[in-house]
Amino acid sequence: MPIIKSAKKRQEVAIRNNARNKAERSALATAIKKFNKAISEKDVELAEKLLPETFSIIDEEVTRGIIHKNKANNKKAGLSVELTKLKAELESNK
């Protein structure tokens, strides 16, 4: 437990920021799970609707410093590839 007043305040701020970051990471994971669920159910319309929303959440996390920009770009590329694969699979089945 810190003794100095400024150290106590920094600890409180760190705890508050940690809670906020955890909530934002959780929201990001939830958005990605929703998109992946739409892909697994082969619902192209829902996946196309969720893709820009998920990209937006990912970009917000980068702006806030929650995740690194390279990780965000890697995630966005992976999600795009999944949607493209699903579209190609459905086209080939027609």
Disulfide bonds with the S-S distance in Angstrom:
none
